Amino acid sequence: MLRFETAGESHGECLVATLTGLPAGIPVSIEYLDRQLWRRQQGYGRGGRMKIETDRAHIVSGVRHSETIGSPIAILIENKDWKNWAGALPVESKDAESGKEKPIHRPRPGHADLAGAIKYNFSEARYVLERASARETAARVAIGALAKTFLKQFDIEVLSHVVGVGPVRLERPARWEEIVALSERNEVLLGCVDGETENRMKEAVDRAYRTGDTVGGIFEIVARGLPAGLGSHIAWDTRLDGRLAQAIVSIQAVKGVEIGFAEEGAQSYGSTVQDTIHYDKPRQRFHRGSNRAGGLEGGMTNGQDLVIRGLLKPISTLRRPLESVDLLTRDPALAAYERSDVAVVPAAGVIGEAMTALILAHAFLEKFGGDSLGEIKRNYEGYIAQVRNY
């Protein structure tokens, strides 16, 4: 069973991620983990925090001589901004510095501020903000990179690209080769495979910046190389589509998920939506006439590309604040402003890759479990032989 947790606050000393259940013998490259962390930090419209942080993965357990050893993996990611917050957010009261406090008394609409303050009976929302912040996702990306590395041992790749920013939408399907090339760029603008569309997306971000606003969008995750049969139809909580949907919506500011062409299908007749089934007798294999289901049927992978989209709302911290209420006086007030981004859709895609890889790795280990990479490969190869002979 693959399990993971993260800990840490936005302006705390560090982020912590643990991953339990990854088998022994998986090659681990710190350079690859750092590359994924770098990808998360890129994108047109990111804020000043990205100029402060240079995220690096520091593995403190579970990996020796560049391979997993089967024990829990723990990763630390330093927050360089901690030095500016140590006096405001000390672990012990004796280390607090007078005048350094930075309370949040004017909750931001759309953020966790007010609901969290009420839930935990805080007089202000600083502690809620610190944990609810998307800074936490750096830890997810680090352990997600390990899950991606595990899947790569079986020629499974998980990547993302941006299909929409604000009102601008990519109007054509992205080719796999384009998505791969996008992931290899050393400069990430808005993560769109089409240059002309990306330029129009940049204009939408520029408009939001000029008016003190923010802008959301849609990212698409594609997983290629999956075998048929991951997940199960037998119970609600074993269905892979449900697990993936939860994972994507758990990302900060994501408000919806689409698997395959769900919205289009909801507006169509069944005869035009289902992916027809065919059999190639010379090659002795099944294939489909299309992939509107997005690679999932009945809660199980069907061997086609897995396609998931995350719908990201504009982030809640605006330079032109919205109406709110002061928690101390209960009087009308403008919402608090913290240094923030204008657009984060490309970063959300990278985070979506990590979450998708973690769920897929979990399902893969359920199906082909073992304690070492060699054992799992034997189990997997036996299943693939069975599928070929079906």
N, C-alpha and C positions, 0 to 999 in steps of 0.2 A: 504494500500500500504506500503510494507516494503522498507525503504530507509536507506542507510548507507553511511557514509563518514569517511575518515581518514585525519588526519593532523599531521604535525611534520616532522622533518628532522633526518637524520641518527645520527648526533652528536648534535642535539638540546636538549633542557631541557627534553622533554618528547614527547611521541606519544599520540595522541588523537583519539578516535573512537566514533562516535555517531550512534545510531540505533533507527529509528523511525518507529512505526507501530506494534511493538510486543504487543500482547494483554495482558491484566491484568491476574494475577494468575499463571504465569509460574514460577515454582520453580527455584531459582538461587543459585548455589553453587560456591563461590569464589574458593574453592579448585579445582573444576572441570575446571574452566577457567584457573587457574594457571597450572594445569596438561597439558592442551593443549598448553599453552605457553612453558612449559618445553619440550614437545615433539618436538616443532618447533626448539628448540635450539640444539637438539641432532643430532647425526649422525657422522659416520666415515668420516674424511676429513674436518670437520669444522675448522674455523680459530680462532685466538686469541680473537676476539670480544666476543665470547661465554663464555670466561673465565672471562670477565669483567661484563657482564650483567647477572642479575638474574631476569628475567621478572616476574612481579606480576601485576595483574589487580586491579586497584583502581577505583571502581564504585562510581561516585559522584552524579548521578541522575537516576531516573527511576526505582530504586529497593529499596524496604523498607521491613524490616522483612523477607528477603530472598525470596521475590516474586516481579515480575514485577508489576507495577501499571498502565501500559498503556501509560505513558508519555515517551518522548524521554530518551533513556539511553545514558549516557556519561561515557566513561572509559578512564582513564589516565594510561600510562605505563611509568615509569621513565627510562630515559637513564642515567645509572650510569657514563658513559664516559663523560657526559656533563661537569663535573668539569675540565676536561682536555681541553675543547673546548670553555668555556665561554668567554675567552678573544679573541678568534679567530672569533666567530660567535655571537657577542652581538646583542641584540635587538636595543639598542641605541648606536650611534657612540661614545658617551662619555665614554662608558664602554669598548671600544676596548683597547687591550693591545698591545703596539708596540712590534714587533718581534714575535707575536703569529700567524700571518697570515699564512695560508696554502693554497695558490692558486694552481689551477690545470691548467697549461699552456700546458700540453702535453696530449691531449685527448686519451682515450683508444679505440681502434677499437672494435666495437661490443657493446659499451656502449652508453648512452644518451649524453655523454659529448659534442661532437662537434655539433650535431644537436640542442641540447638545448642552447648552447652558441650562436649559430647563431640566433636561434628563438627569444631569449630574449635580444639579443644585449649585452651579457656579454663579458668582456674582458678575462675572464677565466671561468672555468667550475665548481668551487666549489659549487655554489648554485644548479646547475643542479644535480651534484653527490649526494648532501645531500637529495634531494627529490626522485630522481630516485632509490636510494639504496633500496635493498630488506629488509632493516631494517623496512621499512614501513609495511611489512606484519605481524609483531607482532600485530599491531592494528587490522588487518583483522582476525587474528586467535582468538583474544579475542571476537569480536562480532560474529564471526562464531560459537564460542562455545555456545553462547546464542541461535543461530538458531538451532544448533544441539540439545540443551536441549529442545527447542520447539518441534522439530520433534520427540524426544524420547517419548513425551506424547502420541504419536500415534503409538508407536512401530516401528518407522523408524530410522534406524541406518546408519550413513555415516562414512566409514573408508577407509584407503588407505594402499598400500604396494608398494614396488619397484619391477619392473619387468626387469629393465635394467640399467646398469652403464657402460658407454663407450661401448666397444664391447661385454660385457658379458650380456647374456639374460637368464631369467628364462624360461625354455623350457617346462614347464607344467602349467596347470591352478592351481591357488591357491584356496584352499577350504576356505569357509567362516570362519570355526572354526580356521583356521590358521591365518587369517587376524585379527580376534578378539584377539587371543592370542598375536599376535605381538603388538597390540595397548596397551596391558596390561603390556608389559615388562617394567622393570625399567632401562634397558640399551638398547639403540637403536644404532645398528651398521650401517647397510645400509638398514634396513627396508625390507629385503627379507625373505619370509617365508621358503625358503630352505637353510639350513646351508651350504651345499657344494657350491651352487651357490653364496651365500653371501661371502664366503671366496675368490672365484675367483673375485668377485667385489672389495673386499678389495685390492687384488693384482693390479687391474687396477688403483685404487686410489693411491696406493703406487708408481706405475710407474709414474703417473702424478706428484706426489709430488717431486720425485727424479729429475725430469727433469724441474722443475719450471713451470709445465703446470697445466691445470685444466681439468676436465672431466664432461660430462653431463650424461643424462640418461632418463629413462622413468618411470613414476609413474602411478599407476592405482588406481582409486577411485571407490568404490562399495557402492551403497546405496540400502539397503534391507528393504522391508516392505512398499514400495510405492504403493498406490492404482492406478488403471488404471484411466486415464483421467486428470492428471495434465498437464497444457499447452494446446495449441490449434492448430488446422490446419488452422484456418480461415484467418490469416494474417501473413506476414513474421516476424513481431516483437512479435508475441504471441507464436511462435514455441519454445518449451522448449529446443530443441537441439541447436538452435541458441543462446539462452541466456546462456546456459551452456558453449558453445564454447567460447563466448566472455569472460565469467568469468575466465575460465582457462587460456586463452591466455593473459589476463591482468596481470597474475603473472609474475614478473620480470624473464627474461631469458627463459620463455616458448615460443616456436616458432611454436608449432603445437598441435592439439587435434585430438584424435581418439575416436569415440563413437562406442562401440561394436567392431566388427572385420572389420572395414572399409577398412583397407589396404588389408587384405586377400580377402575381398569381391570384391574389385576393380580388383583383378587378377583372379576372378573365373566366372563361369557361374551362371545365376540366379537360375537355378534349384538346385544348391548346397548351395546357400547363404540364401534364405528366411527361416524363422522359421515357420515350418508347424503348423497348428492350429488343435486342437483336443478337444473333449468334453467328459468329464467323467460323464455319465448319473447317476450312483449311487450317486456320490458326487455333481452333478449338478454344474459343474464348467468347464470353458475353461482352456486349458493349451497348451503349445507349445512344439514342439519337440526339440528345442534348443534355444539359446539366442544370436545369432550372431548379432542381431540388438542392443544389449546392453540396452534393456528395453525401447527403444523409437521408436515409429512408427508414421509417419505423424506429428511430433512435439509434440506428447503426450506420457506420460508414459503408458505402457501396462500391468503393474502389475508385471513384472519380475524385477530381479535385474538391477539397472542402473549401467552401466559399462562405465567409461570414462578414457582415458589415456592422460596424458600430456607429451609432448616431450620437454625436457629441454636441451638447448644448454649448453656447458661449459661456466662458467661465465667469464666475460671479463677482470678481473683484474689478470694479470699473474706476477709471480715473475721473469719470463724471458720475459721482455716486448717486444711487437711487434713494428714494424715501425710506426711512427706517425709524426706529424709536430708541432713545437713550435708555439703557437698562437701569441706570441709577435714578433718573428723574422721571422716566416714563413719558417724557416730552418728545414731540416729533424731532427728528434729526436726520442728517444725511448719513448714509452707511459709511463705515470705516473703509479706508483704502490702504492696502499693503502692496508693496512692489509686486507686479504681476505681469503676465503675458497678455498679448492681444489675441493670438491664435496658437493652438497647441495640437492641431489635428495630426501632423506627421508624427509627433511624439506619442500621441495616443495610439497610432498604428503600431509603433514599436512595442508599446506596452501590451497591446492586443496580441501581438505575436507571442510575447512571453506567456501570457495567460493561456492562450490556445495551446502552446507547446506543453505547458504543465498539465493541462487536462488530457491532451492526447497521450502524453507519456504515462499518465496514470492509467488510462484505458488500455494502453499497450501492455503495461506490466500486469494488469488484471488478466489479460488474454494469454500472454506468453511468459508469465512470471518465472523468476529465477534469481539466484543470488549473485551471479556473475554474468558478464556480457557473453561469454562463450555458451553458458547454459541457455540463456535467452535466445541466442542465435540458433541453437539446435532446435528449440521449440518452435521458433518462427519458421525456420526452413521446412520443418515437418508439416506445419500448417499450410504453407505456400504450395508444397507438393500435393497436399490434399485438395486445395482449391484448383490447381491445374488439372487434376484428375476428375473433377466434378462433372 
